């Protein structure tokens, strides 16, 4: 196929990630379906980031990078959520190391602390978005998520407060031992690709008979 100065393809309209998406916590994937608890309304979108630091050993005489000589020093994932729907639980999530005292009949009392406990980590925080050519969601899961930058709230007239929360993903012991990262991206299979895969599987089975 000849090259073109325009990058659009026949599948472009089906490969667009639309709108801001929604944020969930403790998402579970079973039998092809996701279930979880919505964190609440957001405003200003959400931002997923993967930061990778690589290095190449310094070797005398080399003047350029060498294939196969790059090593990963760090591989980290984070999700910035601009939360507009505020609850006591959401504020605790934003702070990170904090407790909620619910004994008062009128107020939930949120108190920060200087230590991080195991229960401060959320099993997962997930972004759920929509791909233009699929009925299935795009899902990005951060495992063992914890707020990284604390709690900031700005209020003003004729507007509503938005609380930005930066969640970092943390690997558990098993993933760390296996060299796996603490995030997963679920991307819907394209219908054409799935059909081709199914046909290939059927053909292979017929040849074995």
N, C-alpha and C positions, 0 to 999 in steps of 0.2 A: 504494500500500500504506500502510495506517495505521501510525503510529508505535507503538512499544511501549517499556515501561520495562525490558524484558529483551532483551539483545543477542544471545542464542543464535539461530542460523539452522539450516536443514536441513543445511547443509554443515559445521557446527562440528566434528562428530566426525571429519571428514576433513581438518581444517586445523590440527591440533595438532602442535607440534614436541615430540617425545618424548625423554626421557632426556638424558644428558650429551653424547652423541656421541663421536666419536673424532677424534684429531688425526693428520694425515699431513704428510709433507714431499715436495716435488718431485712433486706430483700432475700427471698428464697426462690430458687428455680426448681420446679418439679413438674414432670410430665409435660414439658414444653411450654409451661406458663410461669410467669413471675408474679409473686405476691409480696406485699410489704406495706409499711406504714408511711404515708406521705408526710414529709416534713412540714409542708405548708406553702403558701403562696410566696413567690419570689418576684423581684423587680430589678430589671437591668441585666438579666441573663445570668449564666453560670459559666465558669471557666475551668476546664480540665487541663492539667499540665503534667507532662512527663519530662523530667530533667535527667539527663544522662551525662556523666563526666567520664571521658575516655582519656587515655594517655598512651603514648608510645615511648618505649625506653630510648634514652639518649645513647646512640651508638656512633662512635667515631667514624667519620667518613661519609655517613648518610646525609643526603641533601634533601630528601623528600620523605613523605610518609610511605610506609611499606605495608602492602596487603598481608593480613595475618599477624601483624605485630601490634595491633591495638588491643588494649585491655580496659575493661569497664571498672572504674573506681567506685562509682555510685550510680544507682538507678532508682529514682524516687518519683512518686506520683502524688499529686495534690488536686483538690477540687475546691474552687472558690464559689461559695453560694451566697447570693445576695437576698437574704431572707426578709420578707416583709410581714409575714404572719408570725406574731410573737406569742410564745407561751412560756411558762416557767421552765418547762423541760427544754425548749429551744434555747433559752438563755443559758441554762446550765451547759448544754452542748457547746455553745459558743465560748463559754469560759473555759471548759475542759475540766480541770481539777476543781470541782465544786460539789456542794450538797444542797438538797432541797428539804427543808423542814416543813412538812404539811400538817403539823399538829394544830396550828392556829385555824380557827373556823372561818377567818376572813381573808387570810393571805397565805400564799406559799412564800417562805423565806429562803432565799438563795444565798449561800455563803461560800466564798472561795476558800481554797486551802493551798498550802505550799507543797503538797505531795500529790503524786499521781497514783491512783489506785487502778487495779485491774478493771473495775467496773466503769471507769471513765472512758475506756475504749468502747466504741460502738461496734457491734459485730461487723457491720458494713454500712457505708453511705453510698448511694447509687444515683447516678444521673440516668434518666429515662427520656429518650428523645424519639423523634419520628423521622423516618426516611421516606422520601417522596414516593418511591416505587414499591413500598412494602407495607403490609398490614402488621408486621411484627415490629416491636420497638428496638431501637438501638439502646443498649444498656451498658453503662460503665460502672463497675463496682470497685470501690476502695475498701479493702479488708482492714479490720481492726483500726477504724478511723478515729482520729483524735484532733480536736481543734488545736491549731498551731500558734495562733497569734492573739488569742484572747478575745475580749468583747469590746466592741466599739459601737456606740449608738449616737446618731446625730438627728436631732429633731428640729423642725422649722415650721413656720406658719404655712398654711395652704398646701401641706404635703404630709406624707406619712413617713415614719422612720423606717429605714432599711438597715439591717445589720449584716455586714459582710462577715462570713465565716470561712476561714481557710482550714479545710480538713486535710491532714496528711494520712497516708496509708502506711501501715506497719505490718511487716511480715511476722507470722508466727514462727515457732521453733521449727516446725516441719518444713515450711516453705524456705526458711533461711538455710536449713541443712541441704535442701535440694537445689539451692541456687535460683529459686523462683522469686518473681516480684510479687508485691502485695496488691496488685490490681488485675482486673480482668475486663476485657472488652467483648461484648456479645454483639456481633454484627450480622444482620439478617442475610441469609444466603439469597443470591439473586435467583429468580424463578428459572431463567434459562440455564444457569449453572447447576441448579438442583436437578432439573430435568435431564441434563446431560449426564450427571453423576448417576442418576437412577437407571438411565438407559445403559450406561457402561456396566453397572452392576448386573443388570439382567443379561446382557450379552456374555459377560464372563461366566455367569452361572450356566448358560446354555452350552458354552464350549466345554464345561466340565462334565456335562452329562454324557 
